[in-house]
């Protein structure tokens, strides 16, 4: 498990602000919001991200039957706050086996969603046809939110993207057929608005998807 911040776009090393730069720098991508080290899932770890987030921390709530919270990550630092968040969950897939879901909220240009989606980034805009009917819908913070299937994703996953609360929302699902989850109008809660019931969140083992 990495113990230092990394580039949200490529996972490469980043240089901290110093005498000659006031922002985190990646040799490939220039100025970035650093992805902070991922730690094992717990209510406490989730609380740290929620308290620092400047963007939503989306989670299916309540979790589907048999599903577990399997990790959280964010890009940003103490000065900027979290400008991108990623929440992982896993449980019984709609067609059998284990399904995994990663929900990413981010500001324009951060690139964390595209990295987890296995695509060139930083944003899904060029890969979705918003002038066509959406392929799926979720209920995000009480609002019907259309999602479009993202073209050019690797074949082992289904990738959807749209806009919620004025920011990008990515939903990345493994394996690809578990994308059926998104056709049932999944209910998403921004955990910044959640109450004490989050303390009862069932936690599983850390998702390797957050370390990719």
C-alpha positions as CSV (number, residue, x, y, z in Angstrom):
1,X,0.0,0.0,0.0
2,X,1.4,3.4,-1.0
3,X,2.4,5.6,1.9
4,X,2.8,8.9,0.0
5,X,0.7,11.1,-2.2
6,X,0.6,10.3,-5.9
7,X,-0.7,11.8,-9.2
8,X,-4.4,11.4,-9.5
9,X,-4.1,11.0,-13.3
10,X,-1.3,8.4,-13.6
11,X,-0.3,7.3,-10.1
12,X,3.2,8.6,-10.5
13,X,5.2,10.4,-7.9
14,X,4.5,14.0,-7.1
15,X,6.6,16.8,-5.7
16,X,5.3,18.7,-2.7
17,X,5.0,22.5,-2.8
18,X,8.3,24.2,-1.9
19,X,10.5,27.2,-2.6
20,X,10.0,27.2,-6.4
21,X,6.3,26.0,-6.6
22,X,3.3,26.6,-4.5
23,X,1.4,23.5,-5.8
24,X,1.9,19.7,-6.1
25,X,3.6,18.8,-9.3
26,X,3.7,15.6,-11.5
27,X,6.5,15.3,-14.0
28,X,4.0,14.2,-16.7
29,X,0.9,16.2,-15.8
30,X,2.2,19.3,-14.1
31,X,0.1,20.9,-11.3
32,X,-2.3,18.3,-9.7
33,X,-4.3,17.7,-6.7
34,X,-2.4,14.8,-5.0
35,X,-4.2,11.5,-4.4
36,X,-3.6,10.8,-0.7
37,X,-2.5,7.3,0.4
38,X,-5.4,4.8,0.6
39,X,-5.9,3.2,4.0
40,X,-8.1,0.3,5.0
41,X,-11.8,1.0,5.1
42,X,-13.4,2.1,8.4
43,X,-16.0,4.5,9.6
44,X,-13.1,6.7,10.9
45,X,-11.3,6.7,7.5
46,X,-14.5,7.7,5.8
47,X,-15.1,10.5,8.3
48,X,-11.7,12.0,7.5
49,X,-12.5,12.2,3.8
50,X,-16.0,13.5,4.4
51,X,-14.7,16.3,6.6
52,X,-12.1,17.4,4.1
53,X,-14.2,17.0,1.0
54,X,-15.1,20.0,-1.1
55,X,-17.1,17.7,-3.5
56,X,-19.7,15.1,-2.8
57,X,-18.8,11.7,-1.2
58,X,-21.3,9.5,-3.0
59,X,-22.4,6.1,-1.7
60,X,-25.4,3.9,-2.3
61,X,-27.5,4.4,0.8
62,X,-28.8,2.2,2.1
63,X,-26.3,-0.2,0.7
64,X,-27.8,-3.0,-1.4
65,X,-28.4,-6.2,0.5
66,X,-25.1,-8.0,1.2
67,X,-23.0,-5.1,0.0
68,X,-20.0,-3.7,2.0
69,X,-18.1,-0.5,2.1
70,X,-14.6,-1.4,0.8
71,X,-12.6,1.8,0.8
72,X,-12.4,5.6,0.2
73,X,-9.8,7.9,-1.3
74,X,-9.5,11.6,-2.1
75,X,-7.3,13.9,-4.1
76,X,-6.3,17.2,-2.5
77,X,-4.4,18.4,0.5
78,X,-4.9,20.2,3.8
79,X,-5.0,23.6,2.0
80,X,-7.2,22.7,-1.0
81,X,-9.5,20.1,0.7
82,X,-10.7,17.1,-1.2
83,X,-11.3,18.1,-4.9
84,X,-12.1,14.5,-5.9
85,X,-13.4,11.6,-3.9
86,X,-13.8,7.9,-4.7
87,X,-15.9,5.4,-2.7
88,X,-15.7,1.7,-3.3
89,X,-18.3,-0.9,-2.4
90,X,-18.7,-4.6,-3.2
91,X,-21.3,-7.3,-2.9
92,X,-23.4,-9.9,-4.8
93,X,-23.6,-9.1,-8.5
94,X,-26.9,-8.9,-10.2
95,X,-26.0,-11.9,-12.3
96,X,-24.1,-13.8,-9.7
97,X,-20.6,-13.6,-8.4
98,X,-19.1,-10.5,-6.8
99,X,-19.7,-7.1,-8.1
100,X,-17.6,-4.0,-7.4
101,X,-18.7,-0.4,-7.7
102,X,-16.5,2.7,-7.6
103,X,-18.2,6.1,-7.4
104,X,-16.1,9.2,-8.1
105,X,-17.0,12.8,-7.7
106,X,-14.6,15.4,-9.0
107,X,-14.0,18.9,-10.2
108,X,-13.3,19.5,-13.9
109,X,-9.8,18.4,-14.8
110,X,-8.8,16.5,-11.7
111,X,-8.6,13.2,-13.7
112,X,-9.2,10.7,-10.9
113,X,-12.3,9.2,-12.4
114,X,-10.6,8.6,-15.8
115,X,-7.7,6.9,-14.1
116,X,-10.0,4.4,-12.3
117,X,-12.0,4.0,-15.5
118,X,-8.8,3.0,-17.3
119,X,-9.2,5.8,-19.9
120,X,-7.4,8.8,-21.2
121,X,-8.6,11.8,-19.3
122,X,-9.0,14.0,-17.5
123,X,-12.8,14.3,-18.1
124,X,-15.5,12.0,-19.6
125,X,-17.0,14.8,-21.8
126,X,-15.4,13.7,-25.1
127,X,-16.5,10.1,-24.4
128,X,-20.2,10.6,-23.7
129,X,-23.0,11.7,-26.1
130,X,-25.1,13.9,-23.9
131,X,-27.4,14.8,-26.8
132,X,-28.7,11.2,-26.8
133,X,-30.9,9.5,-24.2
134,X,-29.0,8.5,-21.1
135,X,-28.3,4.9,-20.6
136,X,-29.0,4.8,-16.8
137,X,-30.2,7.0,-14.0
138,X,-29.4,7.3,-10.3
139,X,-31.1,9.3,-7.6
140,X,-28.2,11.5,-6.3
141,X,-29.1,13.5,-3.2
142,X,-32.7,13.2,-4.1
143,X,-32.3,14.4,-7.7
144,X,-32.8,12.2,-10.8
145,X,-29.4,12.1,-12.4
146,X,-28.8,10.8,-15.9
147,X,-25.7,8.8,-16.7
148,X,-24.3,8.0,-20.0
149,X,-22.2,4.9,-21.0
150,X,-18.6,6.0,-21.5
151,X,-17.1,4.7,-24.7
152,X,-13.6,3.3,-25.0
153,X,-13.4,1.8,-21.5
154,X,-11.6,-1.5,-21.0
155,X,-13.8,-4.5,-21.6
156,X,-13.5,-5.8,-18.0
157,X,-15.7,-3.0,-16.6
158,X,-18.7,-0.8,-17.3
159,X,-18.2,2.9,-17.0
160,X,-20.9,5.6,-16.7
161,X,-20.6,9.3,-16.2
162,X,-22.8,12.3,-15.7
163,X,-23.1,15.5,-13.7
164,X,-24.4,15.8,-10.2
165,X,-24.3,19.0,-8.0
166,X,-22.4,20.7,-10.8
167,X,-19.5,18.2,-10.7
168,X,-18.6,15.0,-12.6
169,X,-20.0,11.8,-11.3
170,X,-18.4,8.6,-12.5
171,X,-19.8,5.1,-11.8
172,X,-17.4,2.3,-12.6
173,X,-18.5,-1.3,-12.2
174,X,-16.6,-4.6,-12.3
175,X,-17.3,-7.0,-14.0
176,X,-18.9,-5.4,-17.0
177,X,-22.2,-7.2,-16.6
178,X,-22.6,-5.8,-13.1
179,X,-23.4,-2.5,-14.8
180,X,-27.0,-3.7,-14.5
181,X,-26.8,-2.2,-11.1
182,X,-27.1,1.2,-12.7
183,X,-30.3,0.4,-14.5
184,X,-32.3,0.0,-11.2
185,X,-32.1,3.7,-10.3
186,X,-29.6,3.3,-7.6
187,X,-30.1,5.8,-4.7
188,X,-26.9,7.8,-3.8
189,X,-26.4,9.9,-0.7
190,X,-23.7,12.5,-0.3
191,X,-22.2,11.4,2.9
192,X,-21.5,15.0,3.8
193,X,-25.3,15.2,4.5
194,X,-25.6,11.9,6.3
195,X,-26.2,11.5,10.0
196,X,-25.1,9.2,12.7
197,X,-26.4,6.1,10.9
198,X,-23.1,6.1,8.9
199,X,-21.5,4.7,12.1
200,X,-23.4,1.4,11.4
201,X,-21.8,1.1,7.9
202,X,-20.7,-2.5,7.2
203,X,-17.0,-2.5,6.2
204,X,-15.2,-5.2,4.2
205,X,-11.6,-5.7,3.0
206,X,-9.9,-2.9,1.1
207,X,-10.8,-2.9,-2.6
208,X,-7.7,-3.4,-4.9
209,X,-9.4,-1.1,-7.4
210,X,-8.4,1.9,-5.3
211,X,-4.8,0.9,-5.5
212,X,-4.7,0.6,-9.3
